[in-house]
Amino acid sequence: MITITYFGNLKQLQASGTETLAWSGGTTDDLLAQLRKRGPDWEQALQPGRIFKIAINQQLQHGATAVHDGDQVAILPPVTGG
């Protein structure tokens, strides 16, 4: 199991902003691909090419990084505004 915390517009897709997900292993890219399969809203929010910051156990990651059972993952979309 991994714990995922969502921020920004992603938080609106997951009512509590946090969830625990069964995870058999893979990378951050695999995780995003799995979340996209939840439907059109998720696919649009997490479409390839969009820039996200992903933290694993409170450490920002760059590129496809391994996600292990027990990890805490945070997905942060780009910040907009002015």
N, C-alpha and C positions, 0 to 999 in steps of 0.2 A: 504494500500500500504506500502511496505517496500522498502528501497533502499539498494542494494547490491553492494559492491565494491569487485572486484576480484584482486588478486595479483599473481605474478609468472606465471606459465604455464596456470593457469585458466584465466588470463587476455587475453590470445590469443584466448580463446573460445568465449569471449564476446568482440566484436570489440572496444567498447568504454571503457571497463574496469569497467563500472558502469551501473547498470540498475535499473529501478523501476519495482517492481513486485506486482501484485495483491495478497493479502495474507489474508486468512480467519482465520489465527491463527494456532498455532502448536508449535513444538519444532525445535531446530536446526537439529535434526535427520530427522524430517519431511521435512524440507527445503532441505536438501541434497538429500533425496529420490525423491523429486519433480524435482530437477535439473537433477538428473541422468536420468530421463525419456525423456530428450531432445534428446538423441541419444547416439550412441556408444562412441563418443569422450568424452561426459560429463560423461557417465557411467564409462569409464576407468579412467578419471581424478579424479573422486569422489568415487571410489570404496570403499566399506566397508573395514575397516581394515587399510586404509591409515590414516596417522596422519595429522590432520589439526588444525590450530588455528582459532577459530572463535571469533570475537569480536562483541558485541552488544552495540551500543552507546558508542564505544571506550573503552569498558571494556572486557578484555579477559574472555571467559567462559570455563567451564569445564563440560563435560558430556552434556546430553540432557537438554537444557535450553529453556524456553518459549521465543518465538519471537512474539512480539505484533505489531499490526498495527501502522505505523509511525516509527518503529525502523530502525536504520541504522546498517546494518550487513556487516562485512568485513570477507572474507574467505581467509586465508593465508595458502598455501600449505607448506610442509617442505622445508627448504632452503638447497640446496646442493651446493657443490663446495669445493674449497680448497685453 
